[in-house]
Amino acid sequence: MATTKSIDGTDFLIYIAGTAVAYSTNGSLSLTAETRETTTKDNVDGFKSSSITKKSGTCSLEGLVAMDPTIGIEELFDYWRQGAKVLVKYSNEEAGDSRWQFTAAITNLELAAPQYDNSTYSCTLEVDGLVVRIANS
Protein backbone atom coordinates (compact mmCIF):
# COMPACT_ATOMS: atom_id res chain seq x y z
CA MET A 1 0.00 0.00 0.00
CA ALA A 2 1.29 3.45 -0.88
CA THR A 3 2.62 5.71 1.86
CA THR A 4 -0.17 7.98 3.15
CA LYS A 5 2.00 10.49 5.00
CA SER A 6 4.86 12.80 4.16
CA ILE A 7 7.94 10.78 3.22
CA ASP A 8 11.09 11.39 5.25
CA GLY A 9 14.02 12.16 2.94
CA THR A 10 16.05 9.58 4.82
CA ASP A 11 13.81 6.90 3.29
CA PHE A 12 14.67 7.86 -0.30
CA LEU A 13 17.88 6.31 -1.60
CA ILE A 14 19.70 6.35 -4.90
CA TYR A 15 20.52 2.90 -6.24
CA ILE A 16 23.19 2.26 -8.85
CA ALA A 17 23.34 -1.11 -10.55
CA GLY A 18 20.72 -2.37 -8.08
CA THR A 19 22.61 -1.43 -4.88
CA ALA A 20 21.94 1.57 -2.64
CA VAL A 21 24.79 4.07 -2.65
CA ALA A 22 26.39 3.71 0.78
CA TYR A 23 26.78 6.47 3.36
CA SER A 24 24.69 8.89 1.30
CA THR A 25 23.54 12.04 3.07
CA ASN A 26 21.58 13.78 0.33
CA GLY A 27 20.11 13.02 -3.07
CA SER A 28 18.02 14.82 -5.65
CA LEU A 29 16.50 14.30 -9.07
CA SER A 30 15.95 17.35 -11.30
CA LEU A 31 13.92 17.07 -14.51
CA THR A 32 13.73 19.94 -17.00
CA ALA A 33 12.20 20.71 -20.39
CA GLU A 34 13.37 23.09 -23.10
CA THR A 35 10.82 25.02 -25.11
CA ARG A 36 10.58 26.88 -28.37
CA GLU A 37 8.36 29.87 -28.82
CA THR A 38 5.25 29.35 -30.96
CA THR A 39 3.70 32.81 -30.56
CA THR A 40 1.71 34.08 -33.54
CA LYS A 41 -0.30 37.18 -34.30
CA ASP A 42 -3.37 35.25 -33.15
CA ASN A 43 -2.19 34.96 -29.53
CA VAL A 44 -4.61 36.70 -27.17
CA ASP A 45 -3.48 39.83 -25.31
CA GLY A 46 0.14 39.38 -26.39
CA PHE A 47 0.75 36.30 -24.24
CA LYS A 48 3.57 34.11 -25.41
CA SER A 49 2.96 30.46 -26.31
CA SER A 50 5.51 27.68 -26.52
CA SER A 51 6.01 23.97 -27.16
CA ILE A 52 8.28 21.54 -25.37
CA THR A 53 11.17 20.41 -27.57
CA LYS A 54 13.59 18.45 -25.35
CA LYS A 55 13.55 16.97 -21.86
CA SER A 56 16.55 16.25 -19.68
CA GLY A 57 17.48 15.45 -16.14
CA THR A 58 20.25 15.25 -13.61
CA CYS A 59 20.60 13.30 -10.41
CA SER A 60 22.87 14.50 -7.63
CA LEU A 61 24.03 12.74 -4.52
CA GLU A 62 26.29 13.47 -1.60
CA GLY A 63 27.73 11.21 1.05
CA LEU A 64 30.43 10.38 3.53
CA VAL A 65 33.60 8.74 2.26
CA ALA A 66 34.18 5.15 3.34
CA MET A 67 36.36 2.64 1.52
CA ASP A 68 34.37 -0.47 2.43
CA PRO A 69 30.88 -0.18 0.85
CA THR A 70 29.58 -2.06 -2.17
CA ILE A 71 28.77 1.20 -3.95
CA GLY A 72 30.78 4.16 -2.66
CA ILE A 73 33.37 6.64 -3.83
CA GLU A 74 35.68 3.98 -5.31
CA GLU A 75 32.93 2.38 -7.40
CA LEU A 76 31.59 5.78 -8.49
CA PHE A 77 35.12 6.69 -9.58
CA ASP A 78 35.37 3.46 -11.61
CA TYR A 79 32.07 4.17 -13.38
CA TRP A 80 33.19 7.75 -14.08
CA ARG A 81 36.62 6.66 -15.37
CA GLN A 82 35.13 4.04 -17.71
CA GLY A 83 32.48 6.48 -18.96
CA ALA A 84 30.03 3.73 -18.16
CA LYS A 85 26.30 4.33 -18.16
CA VAL A 86 24.62 2.99 -15.05
CA LEU A 87 21.06 2.05 -14.18
CA VAL A 88 19.83 4.48 -11.50
CA LYS A 89 16.80 4.08 -9.29
CA TYR A 90 15.52 6.85 -7.00
CA SER A 91 13.21 5.16 -4.53
CA ASN A 92 12.06 4.56 -0.97
CA GLU A 93 11.33 0.88 -1.80
CA GLU A 94 7.90 1.06 -0.12
CA ALA A 95 5.39 -1.22 -1.86
CA GLY A 96 2.85 0.83 -3.82
CA ASP A 97 5.00 3.99 -3.85
CA SER A 98 6.63 5.22 -7.05
CA ARG A 99 10.26 4.97 -8.02
CA TRP A 100 12.00 6.84 -10.82
CA GLN A 101 14.37 4.80 -12.96
CA PHE A 102 16.74 5.77 -15.75
CA THR A 103 20.15 5.24 -17.30
CA ALA A 104 22.77 7.90 -16.59
CA ALA A 105 26.44 8.76 -16.87
CA ILE A 106 28.51 10.30 -14.08
CA THR A 107 29.46 13.79 -15.26
CA ASN A 108 30.94 15.13 -12.03
CA LEU A 109 32.60 13.49 -9.04
CA GLU A 110 34.07 15.53 -6.21
CA LEU A 111 35.91 14.50 -3.06
CA ALA A 112 36.37 16.89 -0.12
CA ALA A 113 38.57 16.27 2.92
CA PRO A 114 38.50 19.23 5.31
CA GLN A 115 40.71 19.21 8.39
CA TYR A 116 39.00 17.78 11.50
CA ASP A 117 35.77 17.02 9.66
CA ASN A 118 34.14 14.22 7.68
CA SER A 119 35.51 13.45 4.24
CA THR A 120 32.65 13.75 1.78
CA TYR A 121 31.89 13.18 -1.87
CA SER A 122 29.39 14.62 -4.31
CA CYS A 123 28.35 13.14 -7.62
CA THR A 124 26.25 14.35 -10.54
CA LEU A 125 24.73 11.98 -13.08
CA GLU A 126 23.24 13.10 -16.38
CA VAL A 127 20.16 11.21 -17.51
CA ASP A 128 20.59 9.39 -20.82
CA GLY A 129 17.23 8.66 -22.42
CA LEU A 130 13.84 8.14 -20.84
CA VAL A 131 12.95 8.54 -17.16
CA VAL A 132 10.20 6.16 -16.11
CA ARG A 133 8.01 6.12 -13.02
CA ILE A 134 7.21 2.61 -11.80
CA ALA A 135 5.22 1.43 -8.80
CA ASN A 136 7.31 -0.49 -6.25
CA SER A 137 6.04 -4.01 -5.77
Secondary structure, DSSP 8 states (H G I E B T S, - for coil): ----S---GGG-EEEETTEE-TTEEEEEEEEEEEEEE---TTSGGG---EEEEEEEEEEEEEEE--SSSSSSHHHHHHHHHHT-EEEEEEE---TTSEEEEEEEEEEEEEEE--TTS--EEEEEEEE-S--EEEE--
